[in-house]
Amino acid sequence: MNVLIYLVPIALGLGGLGLAAFFWSLKSGQYDDLEGAGERVLKDDDAL
Amino acid sequence: MSCCSAALAGDIAGLNADPQAMRRREELRHAGRVLADGGADYVLSVPAIHCGKCISVVEDGLAGLDGVETVRVNLTLKRVSVRVAASLAADPLALLERLDALGYPATPVDLGDLSAHGEALHSTELLKALAVAGFGSANVMLLSVSVWSGADAATRDAFHLVSALITVPAIAYSGRVFFRSAISALRQGRLNMDVPISLAILLAVGMSLGETLTGGKTAYFDAALMLTFFLLIGRCLDERMRERARSAVTALARLSAKGATIVEGNQLRYAPLDEIRPGTRLRFVAGERLAVDAVVVAGTGFIDRSLVTGESVPVAVQPGDRLEAGVLNLSGPIEVEALRDAGHSFLAEIQRMMTAAEVGRGRRSRIADEIARIYAPAVHLIAAATFLLWIIAGGGWYEATYAAISVLIVTCPCALALAVPVVHVVAASRLFEHGILMKDGTGLEKLNGITHAIFDKTGTLTQTVAQSPITVLPLRERRIAAALTRSSSHPVCLALADRLKTEQRVALDAVREYPGLGLEARYGALRVRLGRGDWVAEIAADPSGAIDMIDGTALAIEGETVIGLAIAERLRDGARDTIPELASKGISAEILSGDADGPVRRIASLLKIPYRAGQTPKQKLLRIEALKGAGARVLMVGDGLNDAPSLSAGDVSMAPGSACDIGRLAADFVFTRDDLSSVTTALEIARRAHRLVAQNFAMAFGYNVIAVPLAVAGLITPLIAAIAMSLSSILVVANSLRLASTGAPWPVKTQVRAPSVSLKTAEVSA
């Protein structure tokens, strides 16, 4: 069971990383226009 | 010749004298945020944007415009954010004109209002809280599963400790939403749903901490976090929905001026509103809205009084005329003297009436709050009773506390808290598909129970459409009109002249303009007139035959018949079907209009409903109060400023997208399609939503009926609590989603029609 000493913090750390990534994406406005983001993928223009 | 002097005419040339354009430019200027370098940010609401193609068309179209620095379409909110350089910021109307040309009519969103509310911030906060709660509950749940599947003493204690380390900060962060609301409710001496929620969360965490430190067997960390998580989902959905509706409805430019130009001797000075006293002299320039009620002292010109009278045809004013606050100057500068200070102006009066109506709207609160009023005390009483029962039965302090807390956790209204918002969110998106914006879920609840529908006429039951003079007039009259309209700077003349600019012109003598009436000239030996219907009819063959044209513009040659160039009024699409449909649902309809008896009677007889004409805002308000007093539940459908108090007074209200700002703000629902059948669509959705909410509550209560006795008996383990809570929540959500299912009994129209720009002429109606 000693392995838990590593595994639990690692699991939590990875989860925390995901949480931090979510906070960052939220702050950088990636959730402001969900529908638009989906449509923009299909836009075929060179200016990017 | 024009009634205006050369100097004043020069002023008109500087601006685009089309009153429509002037109003839009003014709105846009007010709405933008000016940057340090002289450029500006604008946010435009463009309801016609609906696909990826639209994004490209709008972005590329605007980017091609000189002076546009960045442009970004938001498809979700149907908005465009534009940053422009100083050159374009001076006259930003080109933005709207380009969008019009592309087929995407736009209206500006007031950035001042947006940031003042700071609502976007709120929903982001909720989303963050939700993320933290989700993260916490997922991890704690994993640890709990290990405990339930039989982790032994040391491991269990370790897992409990880790759970505690996750839970305490997560609850401290995510639970604030509930704690804050609970505390503010308790401060006012009330109980709301958040009080038992907060209590349960805190008690569950507290007891679990105690268990953990003493090496106990059971901990409720997972329950506390899951509770928070589920409840936050409901809150988030609720907030998102309101935000979406609000973003579309939020005021365009504010109507009231923020200041005025004061004349002091030969000096002009721009001063804030509170410096204006009765008797202060003001310079009222073109394109500006008057800040206070005033009387004209010097100068003549044309003003747009659509805010006050609902009449969008410009009115000529001369010294001695009274002007109300909110009127828009369309021509040259006029000197006016303030009659009252800003706090007592016409606009302020209307706003006061609305506030008063809002207060008197009856204290019918939301269903969820009503239930909370019964539910919250009941939960606390049961928990307290459980505690006492266990003590009396000799169960000891520990068992008694344990059972009481189980009751609080198990009864915790996960399902109840989700029952309403999920349905409302689904209903809101359903309404959105039909071009109807809902400001608040309460509107939906109230719409369900209405018994009486009141319609305003102009702009609501009818739409005004400008007719082309080319199709109406015979050749000779067309040439006369072309010649006549050249000589005036009256906005209507300019509009007509623009349409007739390719026509040949006949020679006219002695052209004269009569302010407020129209133009007269000699065509050979005959007089010709163009202007107000009744005035024009005086020279016609049959003056009495033109009674119907009294409101419109007309043209006549002496001794011949009058030809109306009227801005025609026609029934709004769907109006004929909507009234009988309402009747079939047991809702009686009537018209309350500020318009004259004749036109109102015509419409009323077409629709076969009772009417009251010539109603002032106050009378409309009284009529609604009377109906409400008689026990009716009133739906008010109107669009004008003079409807605004009644929109606030009705139990629930709807306004077309073409309504004036205050009208849209006062209404619970705004429909953006020209079709009046939106009213019945909204009603149908409201009824279905109501049924689903009732079912959800039944389910949530059913769950409690089973769970509470178990909790009182002390049989609820953390595992059972977790399963029961999730199950009831999932059931409620699944049931709510049925509203989104197809096979709906109402007609589905997929084509979204953009509100036409010409609609704005009926911006404020009688």
Interface residues (C-beta under 8 A of the other chain):
Chain A: M1 L4 V8 A11 L12 G15 G16 G18 L19 F22 F23 L26 Y31 D32 D33 L34 E35 G36 E39 R40 L42 K43 D45
Chain B: C51 G52 I55 S56 V73 N74 L75 T76 L77 T124 L127 K128 A131 V132 F135 A138 N139 L142 L143 T155 A158 V162 I166
